[in-house]
Amino acid sequence: MPERMYDKIDIAVEYLNLASRLWLEDHEFFSSAHLAGAAEEIMGQHCRIQGLESQRDWWVNYGDRIAKTKLFPEITGKKLANEAYKPKNSIKHMNPIESDSKINIDIKETASHAIRAAFKNFETLDLCDTLGEDVFKVIEQTNIYIETDS
């Protein structure tokens, strides 16, 4: 196949659509989390280029607001964001120590969080119309509704 130019948003769309399909098929959750994580990172950078807050930036800003309250002085925005992304990153990266060769994780939950984070970046960029129906099915199935009138 000859070399050609690709739009990284299209690549992120493909990643997120496939991640969602795998999640809905209830298998290959590691691949689902990895693909969704890559889509989230690509779209997060697009958010920053547009001067918008990415999902990761939201975690950093939220942590910085908590730190300013002095209730939890050990929390920083970067620490909170790293903690929020720790499950996803722990399956993608391996430290050069033997104890890092195994992981204890709820991979289906991790994959759904990665899908939702990527979706949030698409939403911020007003690009949800580029996504397939499987993405919306995952979002619908993982939403939590709280009745406020009870």
C-alpha positions as CSV (number, residue, x, y, z in Angstrom):
1,M,0.0,0.0,0.0
2,P,1.5,3.4,-0.9
3,E,2.3,5.9,1.7
4,R,-0.4,8.6,2.2
5,M,-1.4,11.4,4.6
6,Y,-3.9,10.6,7.4
7,D,-5.8,12.9,9.7
8,K,-5.1,12.0,13.3
9,I,-8.7,12.8,14.2
10,D,-9.8,10.0,11.8
11,I,-7.3,7.7,13.4
12,A,-8.7,8.5,16.9
13,V,-12.2,7.9,15.5
14,E,-11.2,4.5,14.3
15,Y,-9.5,3.7,17.6
16,L,-12.5,4.7,19.7
17,N,-15.0,3.0,17.5
18,L,-13.1,-0.3,17.6
19,A,-12.5,0.1,21.4
20,S,-16.2,0.5,21.9
21,R,-17.1,-2.5,19.7
22,L,-14.6,-4.7,21.6
23,W,-16.1,-3.5,25.0
24,L,-19.6,-4.3,23.8
25,E,-18.6,-7.7,22.6
26,D,-17.4,-8.3,26.2
27,H,-13.9,-9.4,25.4
28,E,-10.4,-8.1,24.6
29,F,-10.7,-5.4,27.2
30,F,-6.9,-4.8,27.3
31,S,-7.0,-3.9,23.6
32,S,-10.2,-1.8,24.1
33,A,-8.5,0.2,26.9
34,H,-5.3,0.7,24.9
35,L,-7.2,1.9,21.8
36,A,-9.5,4.2,23.8
37,G,-6.5,5.5,25.7
38,A,-4.7,6.3,22.4
39,A,-7.8,8.1,21.1
40,E,-8.1,10.0,24.3
41,E,-4.5,11.2,24.1
42,I,-4.8,12.3,20.4
43,M,-8.1,14.1,21.0
44,G,-6.7,15.6,24.3
45,Q,-3.9,17.2,22.3
46,H,-6.4,18.5,19.8
47,C,-8.3,20.1,22.7
48,R,-5.1,21.8,23.9
49,I,-4.3,23.1,20.4
50,Q,-7.8,24.6,20.3
51,G,-7.3,26.2,23.7
52,L,-9.9,23.9,25.3
53,E,-9.7,21.8,28.4
54,S,-9.0,18.1,27.7
55,Q,-10.2,15.4,30.1
56,R,-6.7,15.0,31.5
57,D,-6.5,18.8,32.0
58,W,-9.8,18.7,33.8
59,W,-8.2,16.3,36.4
60,V,-5.2,18.5,36.8
61,N,-7.3,21.6,37.2
62,Y,-9.6,19.8,39.7
63,G,-6.7,18.6,41.7
64,D,-5.2,22.1,41.8
65,R,-8.5,23.5,43.1
66,I,-8.6,20.8,45.8
67,A,-5.0,21.7,46.8
68,K,-5.9,25.4,47.2
69,T,-8.5,24.5,49.8
70,K,-5.8,23.2,52.1
71,L,-8.0,20.2,53.1
72,F,-5.7,17.8,51.2
73,P,-2.4,19.6,50.9
74,E,-0.7,16.4,49.6
75,I,-2.9,16.5,46.5
76,T,-1.7,18.3,43.4
77,G,-3.4,18.4,40.0
78,K,-0.7,16.4,38.4
79,K,-0.8,13.7,41.2
80,L,-4.6,13.5,40.8
81,A,-4.4,13.2,37.0
82,N,-1.7,10.5,37.3
83,E,-3.8,8.6,39.8
84,A,-6.9,8.8,37.5
85,Y,-4.9,7.5,34.5
86,K,-2.8,5.0,36.5
87,P,-4.9,1.9,35.6
88,K,-4.8,2.7,31.9
89,N,-1.1,3.6,31.9
90,S,-0.1,0.5,34.0
91,I,-1.3,-1.8,31.2
92,K,0.6,0.2,28.5
93,H,3.9,0.7,30.3
94,M,6.2,-1.5,32.2
95,N,8.9,-0.4,34.6
96,P,12.2,-2.3,34.5
97,I,11.5,-4.1,37.8
98,E,10.2,-7.7,38.2
99,S,7.3,-6.7,40.4
100,D,5.8,-4.7,37.5
101,S,5.3,-7.9,35.4
102,K,1.8,-8.5,36.8
103,I,-1.2,-6.2,37.3
104,N,-4.3,-6.4,39.5
105,I,-7.0,-4.5,37.7
106,D,-10.7,-4.4,36.8
107,I,-10.0,-4.3,33.1
108,K,-13.6,-3.9,31.9
109,E,-14.0,-0.9,34.2
110,T,-10.6,0.5,33.1
111,A,-11.6,0.2,29.4
112,S,-14.9,1.9,30.0
113,H,-13.2,4.8,31.8
114,A,-10.8,5.2,28.8
115,I,-13.7,5.1,26.4
116,R,-15.6,7.7,28.4
117,A,-12.5,10.0,28.7
118,A,-11.9,9.8,24.9
119,F,-15.6,10.5,24.3
120,K,-15.4,13.5,26.6
121,N,-12.6,15.0,24.5
122,F,-14.6,14.4,21.3
123,E,-17.5,16.1,23.1
124,T,-15.4,19.1,24.0
125,L,-14.3,19.5,20.4
126,D,-18.0,19.1,19.2
127,L,-17.0,16.1,17.1
128,C,-19.3,13.4,18.5
129,D,-21.1,13.2,15.2
130,T,-17.9,11.6,13.8
131,L,-18.3,8.6,16.2
132,G,-20.1,5.3,15.5
133,E,-23.1,4.1,17.4
134,D,-21.1,1.6,19.5
135,V,-19.4,4.5,21.3
136,F,-22.8,5.9,22.3
137,K,-23.9,2.4,23.4
138,V,-21.0,2.2,25.8
139,I,-21.7,5.7,27.1
140,E,-25.3,4.8,27.6
141,Q,-24.5,1.5,29.4
142,T,-21.9,3.1,31.7
143,N,-23.9,6.2,32.7
144,I,-25.0,6.4,36.3
145,Y,-28.4,8.1,36.8
146,I,-29.3,9.6,40.2
147,E,-32.9,10.4,41.0
148,T,-32.9,13.8,42.6
149,D,-36.7,13.9,43.3
150,S,-36.8,11.0,45.6
